[in-house]
Amino acid sequence: MHASRLRVALTLAALAPVAAGCAEGSTLDPASPGGPPADPAGVFPAAPVLLPGAPGSAPDLFGPPDSGLPDGGPCLLSPEPGALVPLDWAPLEIELVAPASQDLFEIRLHAEAAANELVLYTPSRRPRVPRDVWTRMTAMLRDHPVVVSVRGATLDGEHLAGPPARGSTATFTIAPVEAGGRILFTSSDPDRQNAAIHGVAVASGGNPSVDLIPGSERGGTTSPAIRCIGCHEVTPDGRGIGAMVVRYAIPPGDASFAARDEPWRNEILALPSTSSGEPGGSFPSLPGASIVTRLAGDFLAFSPAHWAGGDRVAIGVIGAGVDRNDRALRQLAWFNLDAVSRSPGIAYEPLARTGDPAPAAVMPAFSHDGARVVYASWRDDPESDVEEVVHTDLYSIPYRDPRSPRAMPVPGAAEPAFNEYYPAFSPDDELIAFTRTASPRSTHSPPDAEIYVIPAGGGAPVRLSANDPPACSGCLSPGVRNSWARFAKEARRHQGKTYYWIVFSSGRRGHPNHDPFQQIYVTGLVVRDGVLSLHGALRLPGQPDEARNIMPSWDQLAELLPEDVELR
């Protein structure tokens, strides 16, 4: 894909406003339905569906769909307007926020291709479409827009305390392709304590997320155990994870050790296998990993093109692993994880950044073909703390190519008025997603952070419509800390279109006692003949509700962990 060919065609559905809006205005430009034709009589049942807790009289209590109050009902938080749902997504979760007094809800799903509407009655503010219905929808409503509408009421004995109130609406579409794999993220309590790496399978049915760090790395009061986990990247084979961790032992009964400020360091850990739940036996021995732990700061990047015996490589940043207070060494380097030798040039070596005037480099991304590294060029004093970086641009360098050693700014992601950071390549290396804020600004979870994409060769940056929360939520972006975009591991092709899936974190849900309170969301991008179509967001089901969930990645781990393992 060439930068000159990339144009943007928004497909964000219009939302009937019920409060101050978040989404930018856009026109609905639905693609022609490309999936199999629907069976009008078989998609949705003719009779309403009573979910657990709903009274049998609910259909009569609510009455005709056009009755009741025109507003004052629930706000539909997920799916968001214009969302694109992967074909293998768990049965759709519908998330509502409603006035405290409302305790009974009517949810309608309407598709022009279906003879009936799906009508659900539930007391839950996060119900799911029944699995049998969802199975029929994914078979017969692919590429057909589905409109969700909701009404809320207050149950008073056997009657309603007042007429039902209409809430917001949203339109979503089921994609004709799957997403696959599992989504990983760092999860901690809202005060940023007790961090862990969690994983959720896309098709898990919404099972609670799984803590992926083996128990042997967690326990122990006399040996250093993992107490905190930060930036991370899963190895290309899905069997290990490179993560920034803090380790220390907590002697029994010694509460003073609970909040020790130990230095971060990079480690490469084996992920659990299906058989034991402990480190997978197939994870390769990496003699060079100790050099990474000793020298590498910031987070690591891997490429499938450099993950075979004798050529297992990590891209990292030399600096903080030696001395957290010494920032002068923040330079990109490759690390040979198969190397037994510890000698420079064999075990590791800095990457030349000729042409980049900045004193330091952070946040690398490694292309899937193994040819390029894109990173954040750090224009600030290298003695400052990474959490206070205020000037960053994206630069690109070839990986160990002596014919072309120069670092070049990425057009569209190296603008002086903005910070561009956290780059990520699409699985076919055609696109780069990144986080952008105004400059100068700290890159550490700023409220105005938003997600953009550009062609990998550079071009006009495209702001994702998934940055915008639903209008009825009262939230606005910039302002909800959208950050850390990562692509699914496959770009799926269907009928001349290429489908990309992106996972990111966002603070749009809020929390009564903590700010920010980020959660994990998914959005889809579709490219056809150089035209990029944008979509709204879906909240990832199964993630801990009362947790701060950040730094997601998307990896093909479904074959390595059982679908029914639960963390509760």
N, C-alpha and C positions, 0 to 999 in steps of 0.2 A: 504494500500500500504506500502510495506516495503522498507527501504532505499536501500537494496541490489538488489531490483528488478528494480529500476528506471534507465532506460537508455535513451539516447537522440537520436532522429532521426530527423534531421533538414528537414523541407519540404519547406524551403525558395526558391522561384523560382529564377532562374538566371536572372539578369538584364543586358540588353545591355548597356554597359557604354557609357556615353556621357561626363563625367567629372571625376575628382578625386573621388574615391569611398568612401562610408561610410560603406557599408555592408561587413561583413566578408564573405569569400568564402564559399560556401556550395553547395550541390548537390540537384537537384530537385528529390524528391522521392514521387511522388503523390500517394495518396491512390487510390485504385480502385474505380471508381464511384459507390456510393452506393445509390444514389437517384433514383427517377423514370426516365425511359428513356425519352429523349427529343423528342418532335414532330418536326422533321427536318423542316417542312414547316411553323411551327407556332410560333417559339420562336422569331426570328428577322424578321422584315419586309424586303421584297425584295428591296424596294426603299429607298434611303437615307432619313433621317429625318432632316428637316430644323428647328432648334430651333429659338426662337425669335431673330430678328436682322440679321439673316443670309440671304444673297441674294439668290434668286432662281437659279442663275447661279453657285453657289458654287461647285456643283459636277463637272461641266465642267471646272471651273477654276483650281481645284486641279488635275484633270486628274486621270490616273491610280494610284493605291496605291504604285507602285514601282517607280513612277516618282519623279522628283525634286532632291533636295540636300540630301546627305546621313546623314547630321547632322546639328546642329545649330537651331533645333526646340525646342519646349517647353520641360520642365522638368515636369514629372508627379509626383506630390507630394502626392496625395492620389487618389485611394488606393495605398498603398506601396507594393513592391514586396512580394508575398507570403501571402497577407492579407487573413484572413478568415472572411467572412461577416455573421453576424447573420441572420437567416431566416426572422426575423421580422424587419430588419433594414429598415429605410426610403429609398426611391429610391436613388440609389447610386449617391453620389456627386463625381465628378471628378475634382480635383484641379490641376491647371497648374500654372507654373511660366514660362514666356517667355520673349524674348527680347522686349523692349518697343515698337518697331516698328510693331510687329506682332499683328494683330487685327482680324484675322479670323482663325479658327482652324477646323481641321478634326480629329474626334475621332472614332476609329474603335474598336469594341468588337468582338472577334473571339472565338468560342467554337467549338471543333471538333464534338460535338453532334448536332450542328445546321446546317441546310442547307445553311443559309445566314449569312453574317456578319451584325452587327448593325453599320451603318455609320451615325454619327451625324456631322452636321455643325453648328458652333456657334461663335459669337464674344465674348462670356463669358469665363473668365478664371476659372470659377467654375460652370460649367453646371451640370445638373442632367440627369440621364437616365429617359426618360418619364415614368410616373407611370404605364401606361398600359403595356409597355414593361417590366418594372421591375417586375410586377405581374406575367407575363409569365415566366420570368427568375427564380423567386423564386419557381415556380411550376414545372418547367421542367429542370432546370440546377443545381439542388442541387448536390453537390459533383463533379461537372464537372469543370475543370479549364477553366477560361475565360481570354484571353489575351487582354490587352488594349494597343493600340498604338496610337500615336498622331503626327500630322503634323501641322505646323504653317505657315502663310503667311501674307503679307501686302497688304491690299486692296487699290487700286489706281483707284478711280472712278469705272468703270465697269470691270476693269482688275486687275490682280495682279502685284505688282511692281517688282516681281521677282519670281522664282520658289519656290514652297513650300519646307519647310525644315523639315526633319524628326527629331522627338524628341525621348524621352525615351519610354520604354515599361514596363509593369508590368503584372504579372499574379495573379489573385485573385480567390477564390473559395467561393461559397455560401454554408454555413453549412446547414445540414439537421435539425438543431434545432434552437429554438429561444433563445434570451437573456432575454427579458422581462424587465419591470420596467423602472425606470428613473435614470439618472445619475445626481448627485448633485456636485457642485463645488463652490469654492470661486472665485468670479470675481471682479476685481478692475481695475482702469485705470493703464496704464503702470508705473505710479509713485507710485503705491501701495496705492492710496487713494480711498475713496468711495467704500469700499469692501461690497459685498452682497453675499448671497447664491443663486445660480441659479440652475434651474433644467431643464433637457431636456429629454423628453420621447424618448426611443429608436425608437418606431414606430410612432413618431409624424409627420412624413412627412417633417422634417426639420424645423418646426416652431421655431422662435426665443425662446431663453431660458426664463424661468419665474423666477422672483425674488420671492423667497419663504418666505421671512421674512414679516409678515403681516404689513400693513401700520400703524397700531396702535403702532408698535414698532419703527417705523421710524420717525414719525412726532414729533412735539412739540419743542418749543424753551424754555419753562420754566421747563419741566420735562426731566430727563435724557433719551435720546433715543439712540438706537444702532448706533454707528458711524463707527465701524470697526468690522469685523468678521474674526476669524482665524480658527484654527483646529476645526473640527466638526465631529460628528457621529450621524446618524439618529437612533432613537429608533427602536427596532425590529418590532413594529407594524406599522412603517412608519408614525406615526401621530405626532411625535415630533422630535426635534433635540437638542442634547447636543453640545454646541458651546462655544468657547472662544470668548468673546465679550468685547468691550470697550463702555461704556455709558457715555454721558455727555450732558448737555443742552447747546445750543448756543443762548444766548440772542440776540434779534433782533438788527441788526446793529453793533454787536460787533465782528468784524473779528478776534480779538485776540484769541477767543475761538476756532477757526477753527482747530487748530493743537495742541490741548491739549494732553499732554502725560499722560493719565489716566491709571491706572493699568488694566490689563486683568483680567477677571473673568469668571468662567464657569456658564452658564445658560442652563436650559432645556426649550425650547420654543415649543409651539404648531405650527404645520405647517398648511397652509390653507386647507380648505375643498372645494369640488366642488360646494357647494351650495352658499357660501358667499365670498370666497376669504380671509376670516379672520380666526382666529384660529378655528380648528375643534372641534365641540362640543363633539366628542367621545374621545378626548384625556383625559386620566385619570388624576385625581388630584394626585399630588405627594408631599405630605407634607414634605418628606425628601429632596426635591430639594434645599431648602434653606441652608442646611448643605453643599451640594455640592458647592453652590455659595460662601459660607463663607470659606471653607477649601480647596477645590480641585483646584490644578493648573494643567498645562499640559492639554492634552485632555482626554475625557472620552471614555470608551469602554462598550458595552452592549452585551448580549447574549440572543438568543431566549429562551434558557432553563431557564433563570432567568428573565422572563418578563411576569408574571401573577400576579393577585391580591394577595398581601401579600408577593410576592417574586420578586419585581422589583428592580434590582440591577444595579449599575454602578460601574465600576472599574475606579479609578482616582489616582491622585498623591497628597498627602498632602504636602503643602508647599507654593506655590506662592499665593494661595488665602488668606493666612494670611498676608504675607508681601513679595512683589515681590523681595526684596533685601535679603531675608532670604532663602538660598538654603539648609540649613542643614536638613530640614524636608522633603526633596523629597523622600518619601517612598510610595510604592503602598498601596492602601487601598480599601476596598469595602464600598459602601454607600447603605444603605437601603432606597430607595426612598419612600417606603410606611410608614416609621417610623414617628410617631408623636413625640416620645421622641427625645431629642437631646443628649442623653447620649452615651458615647463611649461604644462599645460592642453591642449596640442596633441600633444606627443610623449609625455608621461607626466603622471601626477597621482596623488597618494596617495588611497587609498580610506578613507573615513570609518569609524571603528570606535566610534562613539558607543555607550556602554554597556559597553564592555570596559575594565575598570579596569587591565589589565596594561599595562606600559610598551612592549611590543614584540610583534610578530607574525612568525611564520615558517611555513614548510612549507605553502604554499597548495595547494588543489585547486580546480579550476574545473569547475562542473557542465556536462554535455554540452548542456543547453539554454541555457547562457550566462547564467542568471539568478542564480546563487549562487556565492559563494566560501566554502569552509570552510578554516579555518587553525588552527594551533596558537598559542593565546594564551600568550605567554611571560611568566610571572609573576616572573621573576628580575631581578636587576640587569642592565640592558641593556649594561653595560660588560663583562659576563662573556663567555667564549667560547661559541660555539654548541655545541661538543662537550661542554660542561659544563652544558647546560640541565638543570634538575632539577625544574621545576614547569611543566607545560603542560596546557592543556585545549583541547578543540575548540570553536571559535566559528564562527558563520555570519553572513555579511553579504550583502545583495543587491548585485548588480553594477551600480553607477552608477544606482541608483534613488532619486531625490531624495524620493520619497514615503515611503520606508521605509529610512532610513539607519542604523538601529540594528543593532549587533552583538548577537547572542543566543547564549548557551551552547547547545551541542547536547545535549539531554537524554540521559543515559546515557553520554556521552563527555566530561563535564566534572565528574568526581567528584574531590573534594579529596584522597582517599586514593590517587589514581592519576595517572600521566602518560598522557595520550592524545595521539598525534601521528601523523605520516605518514598523513593522511586520503586516501581515494580514493573517487570516486563510481563506482557501477555504471553500465554503459552506458545504462540507462534512467533513471538518477538516482533509483532507488527505494531503494538501499542505500548505506551508507558503510562501508568497511572501514578499520580503523586499527590501529596498534600500541599496546599498553598495557603499562605496567610499574607497579610500586609507586612511590610518591612519598614523599620526594624520591629521585630517581635520575637519573643522566646518561642522556640519550637516545641516546648514542653507543654502539650495539651492546651494551646491557646483557644479561647472561645470562638474566634473568627476563622478557625481552620476549616477548609473545604477541600473536596476531592475533584481533581481534574484529570483528563486524559489528553494525550497528544499522539500523533503518529510517532513511531520509534525514531524516525529520522528528523523529528521536529515539525513544528507547524503551529497553527493557532490553537491555544489551549481551549478545551471544551469542558465547561463546568457541568458536572453530573446533576440531573434533576433530582436524583436520589438524595442530594444534600438537604432538600426541603422536607421538613416534617409536614404532616397533614395540617391544613389550614385551621381546622377546628381545635387543634391542640394548643393554639396560642403561642407556639414556639416559632422562632424564625432562624433561618440560616442566612448569613453568618450569625453565630451565637450559640451553636449546639455542639461544637467540638467534633466535627466530622474529620476522621483521620485514619491513617494506616490502611490504605486500600491494598488488597492482594487478590490476584486472579486465581480462579480454579485452574487445575492442571491441564485441562484440555479445552481447545477451541472447537466447538461442535459445528458441523456444516450440514445444512438441510435446505434443499431447493434453492440454491444460489445464495443463501445467507450464511454468515458466520456468526455464531452465538458465543459471547463471552460472559462469564459470571464473575462478579466482584464481591468480595466481603470486606466490610469496614466497621469501624466502631463509631458510635454517635451518642451524645448526651441528650438526645431529644426527649427521652422519657422523664427525666428529672427524678428527684428523690426529695422527700420533705426535709431531711436533715443533712444532706450531703450534696455538694456540687464540686466537680461534675459527677454524674452517675451514668457512666457509659454502658451501652449494651451493643450487641453484635447484630448487624443488618446485612442483607444480601440484595444486590441489584443485578439486572441484566443489561448488556449492550448488544446490539445487533448491527452488523455491517452488511450492506448489499450494494455492489457497484460503487464502493467508496463513500456511500452515505451511511452515517452513524445515527442510529435511533437510540434514544435514551428512555429509561423506564424508572418508575418509582421503586421504593424499597419494601422488603419483607423483614420482619423481625425473626431472627433465628430461634426456632422453638427448642426447648430442652435446656437452654442456658440457665444458670442460676438467676432467679429473679432479683433477690436482694444482694446482688454482688456487683462489683465494678469489673466489667468484662471488656478487655481492650486487646490491642495488638493481635488481630486474628491472622491466620494463614489458612490455605486451602490445600489439602494434600490427599493423595489417593491411599487412604488407610483402611478403607472398609474391609479389605480382606485380612487385616491384621488384628482387628479387635472385634469381639462378638457384639452383635447388635443389641443384645439384651443386658449388657453390663450396665448397672446403674450406680450413680453416686448419690446416696441419700442417707 
